[in-house]
Amino acid sequence: MIGSPLVIAEKARARLQAILSGEVDAAASIEEVDLASLPDSVDLVITACEVNPLHGTGTLLLRIFPDQRSIISLRAEDFYDGATDFGCVRLRLPLAQAARPVILAWLKSSLAGVNIRRILCVPYTPAEATLALAAHELLGAPLAVYVMDDKNVCADGITDGLMRELLEKASLRLVIGPEMRDAYEEKYDMPFWVMPPVVADHIVERDAASSAPGIDPRRGVLLGNIWGQRWLDMLRQIFRGAGVTIDWYCNQINPPGLEYDRDELAADGIVQRNPIAEDDLPRVLGEYAFAVVPTDTLDGLSPLAVRAIAELSLPSRMVTMMATSHLPMLVVGSPATCAGGFVERFDLGAIAPYDRAAVLASIEALTTPDRQADVRARAARLSGYFTAAGASEWIWDSLDAGRPITSIYEDLMPRRNVSATVAQS
């Protein structure tokens, strides 16, 4: 959700090599900050990179924390050329690969005189975990961990020792979805709690509405980034000459890590459109009868980091489409993925393999009037549970309590062999 795992790894390696060779000053491009202007007490949010709408993690944090007047944003790296305006103060670690004593000394200098009341860490690389542990040790503030992308159970990145230390020091352990919760609880024998993707309340549509008249049942939408070249290539094979058009609203005009020609892509039935502004999502998505959600096949042929995203990270785009437009969704890939689990759990669409006949049959079934009405009504009933209104307070109050203050998300997405207690039918 932070970005293409392979591209991010390459950027991190390139920056480290540039620093070691003397081409780049480790402290270069760090913003000048005025800590004296801060409120009496502030919260510290630690991330791998810039918080911005170019990736799912950034989009979600912006939705959860619309008011950032008392937030210091601390990131380990720049993956998006420094593009961020998250937090009243923004800090970047000079060298993500620095040892913990060096990071501790840098934090002590950078945050001198600042009253940090709470810490939230969204770990993706070892640097965020080390930063959070150092900040917790230095400041004594309670620590919450929110795992959105797995870099430990299914994918490499954060060692077991470092992850366990981080989780043991945390007073609250949140994860993006039920599959990740179950996997992390099984490995670490600690309680974890689901905090799913949420949507800005003013664009959440709670009232059921039928699809707009005149919608083309052979035209679908694909929202957000595609994290694997293989996924895109297989989609092109499916829709090439199939008589179905997919409008792709990617978060980035030129998504890194993917190779394609836009004209050739359009000839294959996938038309890339410009990114959609948040407030325009209901209007634009309302023009479609169905959405396509590509995910992994879990057959071992995709890179490990890409498979990990598919297995354990609930795509925020799915919650967005459900809550804003009640779109029936077609997950293309394995039913064992998080995307497949979301659609199956709430009966919000269909799942098909990367096979043309199966995909076209699923589209035909999803676009019948009865199925459209059924899925849209169910999505409308669920939408209000995924509002971002009050989400930041829920996190901070749950941190203070040491456990979720309400069971709303656990009731929606219970552990294995436990039935959901929220009415969905």
Residue, then its C-alpha position, 0 to 999 in steps of 0.5 A: m500500500i505504500g508503493s511498488p515494493l520492488v521500486i521502493a527497495e531500489k530507491a532505498r538502495a540508491r539513496l544509501q549508495a549515494i550517501l555512502s559515496g558522498e554524492v548526497d548529504a544524509a541531512a539534505s532536504i530535511e525541512e527546517v522546523d519551528l518546534a517552539s510553535l507546537p502545542d503544549s503536547v503533541d502526538l508522534v506518527i512514524t511512517a516509512c515515507e511521505v504521507n500523501p495521496l499517491h499510495g494507500t497508506g498515505t491516503l488512509l492516514l490523511r483520512i484518519f487524521p484530517d486535523q494534524r495541528s498536534i501531530i509531528s510526522l516522522r518518516a524514515e525515507d523519501f520515496y516520493d521526492g519529499a511530497t508531503d504536507f502531513g503534520c504540523v511539523r515534518l521530520r525525516l531521519p537522516l539515514a534510515q540504516a543508522a544504528r539505534p544509538v545513533i537514532l536515539a541521539w538524533l531523536k533526543s536532539s530533534l525533539a528536545g523540549v517537546n512534550i510527546r503524549r502518544i506514539l503511532c508507528v506504521p512499520y514497513t522497514p526496520a527503520e520505523a520499528t527502530l525509530a518507534l522503540a527509540a522514541h518510546e524509550l526516550l520519551g516514555a509515551p505510550l506506543a501503538v503499532y498499526v501494521m498496514d503492509d506485512k514485512n515479517v510474516c509472509a514477506d521479508g523486511i523486519t526481523d522477527g526479533l525486532m518485530r517482537e520487541l516492537l509489538e511487546k513494547a506496544s500498548l495497542r497492536l492494530v492491523i489493516g484486516p482480519e487475515m493479517r490479524d489472524a496471521y500475526e496472532e498465530k505467529y506472536d501469540m499476542p492480541f491484535w485488533v482490526m482497524p480497517p481502511v476508512v473513508a471520509d465521512h462526507i463522501v460515505e453514501r449510507d442510502a441504497a441507490s440503484s445504478a444510474p440509468g444508461i450505465d454500460p454493463r460492459r464498461g467497468v472501473l479499476l481504482g488505484n495502483i496495480w502492484g505487480q507487472r504480472w497482474l497488469d499483463m494478465l489483465r491485458q490478456i483477459f480484456r484484449g478483444a473481449g468487448v469489455t472496457i476498463d477505465w483505470y484511475c491510477n493514483q499516479i499518472n506514470p506509476p513506477g514499477l510498471e512498463y506499458d504504452r498507454d495507447e497499447l494498453a487502451a487497445d487491450g481494453i484498459v484505458q488509463r484515466n487521470p487520478i480522481a480527487e477524493d470529493d469526486l469519487p462518488r460522482v465518477l464511480g457512480e458512472y459504472a456498473f462494476a469494479v475490477v480488483p486485480t490481486d495475486t494468484l498466490d501460485g508462487l510466481s509473483p515476487l514475495a513482496v507482491r504476494a504478501i500485499a495480496e495475502l495480508s493487506l486489505p486494499s483501501r480502494m475496496v472499502t472506498m468503492m463500497a462506501t462511496s458508490h456501492l459498486p459490485m466488485l470483481v476480484v481477479g486472482s486467488p480467493a485466498t487473498c485479502a481482496g477475495g476474503f473481503v468480497e466473500r465475507f460481505d458478499l459484495g461481488a465475485i471472484a474469478p481467476y485470470d481466465r477470460a471466460a471466467v471473468l466475462a461470465s462473472i461480469e455478466a452475472l454481476t451486471t444483472p438487475d437483481r444482482q446489482a440491487d442485491v450487492r448495492a443494498r448490502a453495501a449501503r448497509l455496511s458503508g456507515y461502519f467504515t467512516a473515518a469520522g472519529a477514527s483518530e479518537w478511536i485509535w488514541d482512546s484505544l491506546d489509552a485503554g490498551r484495547p479497542i474501546t468498541s468492538i465494531y470492527e471485530d464484530l464485522m470481521p471476527r476471528r476464525n470460527v466466530s460468527a459476525t455479530v453485525a447484521q449484513s443481510 
